[in-house]
């Protein structure tokens, strides 16, 4: 089954056991569409000078080869192409990103708030970021995504985790058909996470840079997430809900085993 990544209703949480990536060409644009895209992008940059037209990956479609086996078709693009979402009748542009599910030893989950220097100030999300295309001749594969996720985690939170210790947990499909690859990290003490984040943000500010995340929080339920206020990415509420269900299930299994 092949699906074009049109905007779904809500967020899909996909359980994937095998990923394969296939590079293709980006959607062709008419001169009018390209002109409109450039105009919208220039207006967005004027409103938020922190935006930059860096390299990015666009997801064009996905295909289920077998149950749990997903093929991702992608193309090289730049952030400018996301302005097409605001151009009536233009081709749909779906981005791809990685993020890290960082659990604590007391059953909570780390979330972070985007700082004023980012494209989405005040937005809560998991540590992570947009995927960049690999150099020509190199593969975009699960190993590359895992390395990218590990890099985002240490850059944003100060938590250094070997890529091989990150396990693919979920694939999400949400607003604009955006596709996210969620990797679960090993459990860490809550106090350690706060210490690492404080050290990382202090180091960034010493170097004259604004951290990507200006605050972290540890939540164990959608209700606690809602208590943070402000905005959050579309996938965060269903992911926190799924994580809470997983923790409860694990606790029941542990209790059942202890009673034997």
C-alpha positions in Angstrom: 0.0 0.0 0.0 1.4 3.4 -1.0 0.3 6.6 0.7 0.9 10.1 -0.4 1.6 12.2 2.6 -1.4 14.5 2.6 -2.3 16.1 6.0 -3.9 13.4 8.1 -6.6 14.0 10.7 -4.8 14.0 13.9 -1.4 12.2 14.3 -0.7 8.7 13.2 1.6 6.6 15.5 3.2 3.9 13.3 4.9 0.8 14.7 7.7 0.0 12.3 10.2 -2.9 12.6 12.1 -2.2 9.3 12.8 1.0 7.5 14.1 1.5 3.9 14.8 4.9 2.3 14.6 5.7 -1.5 15.7 9.0 -2.9 13.8 10.7 -5.6 13.3 14.1 -7.3 11.4 16.9 -5.5 8.0 18.0 -6.9 8.3 20.3 -9.9 7.1 23.8 -9.5 5.7 26.2 -12.0 7.3 29.6 -12.3 4.3 31.1 -10.5 4.5 28.6 -7.6 8.2 29.3 -7.2 7.7 33.0 -7.2 4.9 32.7 -4.6 7.1 30.4 -2.5 10.0 32.9 -2.5 7.6 35.8 -1.6 6.1 33.9 1.3 9.6 32.8 2.5 11.0 36.4 2.4 8.0 37.6 4.4 8.6 34.9 7.0 12.2 35.8 7.3 11.4 39.5 7.8 9.0 38.5 10.6 11.5 36.0 12.2 15.2 36.7 11.2 16.2 33.4 13.0 14.9 31.4 9.9 17.5 30.2 7.5 17.2 28.4 4.2 19.4 25.4 5.1 19.3 21.9 3.6 16.4 19.7 4.5 14.7 16.5 3.5 11.2 16.3 2.1 9.1 13.2 2.4 7.2 12.6 -0.9 5.4 9.3 0.0 5.5 6.1 2.0 4.9 2.5 1.1 4.2 -0.5 3.3 6.2 -3.5 1.9 5.0 -5.8 4.6 3.3 -5.3 8.0 5.8 -3.3 10.0 8.1 -2.8 7.0 8.0 0.8 5.7 9.7 2.5 2.7 10.2 6.2 2.9 10.5 8.1 -0.4 12.4 11.4 0.1 13.9 14.3 -1.9 16.5 16.9 -1.2 15.0 20.4 -0.5 15.6 23.4 1.7 13.5 25.0 4.4 12.2 27.5 1.9 10.1 24.8 0.4 7.9 24.7 3.5 6.6 28.1 2.5 4.6 26.2 -0.2 2.2 25.2 2.6 0.9 28.7 2.5 0.6 28.8 -1.3 -2.9 27.7 -2.5 -2.8 24.9 -5.0 1.0 24.3 -4.6 2.3 20.7 -4.1 2.2 19.4 -0.5 5.5 19.5 1.3 6.1 17.0 4.1 9.2 17.3 6.3 11.1 14.6 8.2 12.6 14.9 11.6 14.2 12.8 14.4 13.6 13.2 18.2 14.5 11.3 21.3 12.2 9.8 24.0 14.3 10.3 27.1 12.8 8.4 30.1 13.7 8.9 33.7 14.1 6.3 36.5 10.8 7.5 38.0 8.7 6.9 34.9 8.6 10.4 33.5 9.6 11.8 30.1 11.8 14.7 29.2 10.3 17.5 27.1 11.9 20.8 26.1 10.7 24.3 25.3 12.1 26.1 22.2 13.9 29.3 23.0 13.4 32.7 21.5 16.3 32.1 19.0 14.4 29.3 17.2 11.7 29.2 14.5 9.1 28.3 17.1 9.7 30.1 20.4 7.8 28.8 23.4 6.8 25.5 21.7 7.2 22.3 23.8 8.6 19.2 22.0 10.9 16.3 22.4 14.7 16.9 21.9 15.3 16.6 18.2 15.4 18.4 14.8 14.8 18.3 11.1 16.8 15.7 9.1 19.4 17.0 6.7 20.2 15.2 3.5 23.4 13.1 3.5 26.3 14.1 1.2 26.0 12.9 -2.4 27.0 9.2 -2.5 26.1 8.5 1.1 23.0 6.7 2.3 20.1 8.1 4.3 19.3 5.1 6.5 18.4 4.1 10.1 22.0 4.4 11.2 22.2 8.0 9.9 18.9 8.9 11.7 20.2 7.3 14.9 23.4 9.3 14.8 21.4 12.5 14.0 19.1 11.8 17.0 22.1 11.3 19.4 23.6 14.6 18.2 20.4 16.5 18.7 20.0 15.1 22.2 23.5 16.1 23.4 23.3 19.5 21.7 20.0 20.4 23.2 20.1 18.7 26.6 23.8 17.9 27.3 22.9 14.2 27.6 25.6 12.2 25.7 24.2 8.9 24.5 26.0 6.5 22.0 23.8 6.2 18.8 23.8 2.4 19.2 22.0 2.9 22.5 19.0 4.5 20.8 16.2 2.2 19.6 13.6 3.2 17.1 10.3 3.3 19.1 7.7 4.9 16.9 7.2 6.7 13.6 4.7 9.6 13.6 2.8 11.2 10.8 1.2 14.5 11.6 0.5 18.0 10.4 1.3 18.5 6.7 2.1 14.8 6.5 5.4 15.4 8.4 7.1 12.2 9.4 9.0 11.9 12.7 11.3 9.1 13.8 11.3 8.7 17.6 14.2 6.9 19.2 14.1 5.8 22.8 17.1 6.4 25.0 18.2 4.5 28.1 16.6 5.4 31.4 18.5 8.2 33.2 18.1 9.6 36.8 15.9 12.8 36.8 18.5 14.7 38.7 21.2 13.9 36.2 19.1 15.2 33.3 18.5 18.5 35.1 22.3 18.8 35.9 23.3 18.0 32.3 20.8 20.5 30.9 21.9 23.3 33.3 25.5 22.7 32.3 24.7 22.7 28.6 22.7 25.9 28.6 25.3 27.7 30.8 28.0 26.6 28.3 26.1 27.9 25.3 25.5 31.3 26.9 29.1 31.6 27.9 29.9 31.2 24.2 27.4 33.9 23.4 24.8 31.6 21.9 21.2 31.2 22.9 20.4 27.5 23.6 17.8 25.8 21.4 15.8 24.8 24.5 15.4 27.4 27.2 13.6 25.0 29.7 13.0 21.3 30.2 10.3 19.5 32.1 9.6 15.9 33.1 6.1 14.7 32.6 4.3 11.4 33.1 0.9 12.1 31.6 -1.0 14.3 29.1 -2.5 16.1 32.0 1.0 17.1 33.2 1.9 18.1 29.7 -1.2 20.4 29.5 -0.2 21.9 32.8 3.0 23.4 31.1 0.8 25.8 29.1 2.1 27.4 25.9 2.0 25.5 22.6 3.5 22.1 21.7 4.1 20.1 18.6 1.2 18.0 17.3 2.8 14.7 18.0 3.7 15.4 21.7 0.3 14.8 23.4 -0.3 11.3 21.7 3.3 10.3 22.3 3.1 11.2 26.0 -0.1 9.3 26.2 1.4 6.2 24.5 4.5 6.4 26.7 2.3 6.6 29.8 0.4 3.5 28.6 3.7 1.7 28.1 4.9 2.6 31.7 1.7 1.3 33.2 1.9 -1.9 31.2 5.5 -2.5 32.2 4.6 -1.9 35.9 1.8 -4.5 35.6 4.1 -7.0 34.1 6.7 -6.4 36.8 4.0 -6.8 39.5 2.7 -10.0 37.9 6.2 -11.4 37.8 6.9 -10.5 41.4 3.7 -12.3 42.6 4.6 -15.6 41.0 
